[in-house]
Each structure stands twice: as C-alpha cells, then as structure tokens.
C-alpha cells in the first residue's frame, strides 16, 4: 500500500497497538457467548463488563448507561427512533444543518413518513443559530439533536447551551459526539444530554463498534429486539471489538491532555506552513478540536489535489469521507455560506496521536509543490 502519511483521522483511525493486541487475543480466546452460563461464556461476559466500565469512565457515565451498538450510525438511528417512540404524539425533530449524513438521511426518510424536521441554520463558522433553535423547539418536539464536534471542520458546537434550550421545553437532547469523544474532556452527566453517540473507529478501536449513552431513567425502546444490553440492543455482543474499545477508551482517558497538546502542535505547524497557499481555515477563529484543519484553497479543485497527494502516499480528504469520491459539494461548507465552487476547493487534514511534526511539514511541502504556478490548474 505504501502509505507514507495518514492524515484522515476524522474518517477513521488506525488501531492503537495496544488495541490490536487485545482484539487479536479476544478473537482467539474470548469466543464465548456472554449470555452463556458456563465458564467460556463467563470469560466473555467479564471482558464485556470490564470494557463497559472503561468506556463509561472515559465519558463520566455509569456503566449501566452504556449501550454497545454496531457504530455511531446505529447509535444515531437508535437515539432518534427511540425518542420518537417514547412520545408518539410528538412528531417533530430538531437538528443542526451540519449533522452527519447518518442523522440527516434518516431524518429525510422520517420526513417522508410525516415527521416534521427543523434544520437549524449555521453561521460562516458552522455555529448554529440558537435564537432559531429557541424559536422552533416546543413541548411538541420529540428530540433536539446536535453534534458535539463537526467532522469536516472540527468546530465545537454549543451543545450545552442547546441542551438548556431543549430542557426548558421539556424536550430530550441527543448529541452525536463521534468526533469529540477521546479528543475533548467530556462529562456526560453535566452536559445536559440525555443521549450521546460515539464510535470506536475514530479513537483507535475497530470499526463496527459504537456506543449510545443513555441517561439513567431515560426509557429507550430498542431498534433490534433481544435481551442483550438490558433489552436496549439485541444481538450477540461483538466481544473482540468491545474489548478493543475498552482498551482504546482507557488509553484515550490516560492520554487525552498530552495527545491534544501534541496534535495541536502538528495541526498548527501545517496551518502556518500553508498560510501562503490556503485562503482560509474553515471554522478557524472559533473553538475547534485540536486535530482538524479544513483548508480552503482557491487555485485548485480539491479532488485533484487529494488525488495528487495520494499518489505521493499522503492520505487526506475533501469534506466528509462518505462523499470523498463523489463531486458533491460538502453540505457543511454549503450551510456555512460557501458557494459550490468554494466548497469543492476545501481539503480536510485530520491528525491523531500518531501524527508527527515531520509529517505535517512533508504534507505542507507536497501541497506547496502542487500549488506552484503552472501546476495548480493542471492537477
Ligand atoms: N457521526 C459522525 C460525526 C461521524 O464522523 C461518523 C463517521 N464518519 C458517524 C457519525 C458514523 O459513524 P460509524 O462509522 O461508526 O457508523
């Protein structure tokens, strides 16, 4: 494969070596079904319990509030459908316009089925209009959902303020915190959220494992019937992935501050090295997570630049990875007021604890070379 530099950590992350080891061991040894009442089952169940405790600790939750799912897409679906089922008379959901497609596409579908959806506009930084939120949320709203950190820009959304607005109307609040967990210190108890989604593969755990945190006392009807996860998510537990997530959560909790300082240094290096090339940093100037740099270029089409960088072994993205191969402009940048052409000239660089200053310098050098006059239009 010959990947020289991986700077697409908002799309997915490499397994931490400690996680890889734990998952490999579990695949071989923890083959029991956690529901089985014998020693092989007991071993698997004990491993799941330990992982649940580690995951809960990372976000300041109680272990019983953690529901393991197949990923954040499922967690978002579970949160939204459960909120609608909880109060069947309320057929209204409010979200920000910059949510992940796993939320927005589900809401498009629900809209066809008669659910009213309000999408809150954002400003040029990607911050939602809280006055508009205040105006549309009523006691007839089933759920307000707002992501904690935007996956394309790294901008931190005002989740607590939004949750307070929802609570004032007696409306539950959900946050898609995929890009926040493991990157920001997060304490769900104080967040004002009732439900919170995240995913293993954004924090150096495997794909196919996610979490929905459900505040104690919030009655959650399941998407998949079955007795597992206290009747909240049926299906035999993905033990190796859960074990991996447990290890990843412990690592993240231990290293959060130190990782953030290191990653911010790498990100800042890239941004200052590309100051002459990029027109602006999308979402720059408001609080952002340390790892994301969404740079706006004017002379090139992002897709070509990304392809050229890939040929040099440098992996980055334009907009969300889900649309990286398409030519569709990012809905996030469009919602931030950019033209189609502007939105198609943005490149997302996203780092991890394994990124280095040398890598940031090498990326900047490669971009600078590709942007040289004469080359820029050809790429
Ligand atoms: N929400 C956000 C903000 C994301 O970045 C992603 C992953 N791209 C998801 C949800 C979906 O997560 P998963 O891949 O675990 O389904």
Boltz pocket constraint, residues with backbone or C-beta under 6 A from the ligand:
constraints:
  - pocket:
      binder: B
      contacts: [[A, 10], [A, 11], [A, 70], [A, 71], [A, 72], [A, 73], [A, 74], [A, 100], [A, 102], [A, 147], [A, 149], [A, 150], [A, 151], [A, 176], [A, 178], [A, 179], [A, 198], [A, 199], [A, 200], [A, 201], [A, 208], [A, 209], [A, 210]]
      max_distance: 6.0
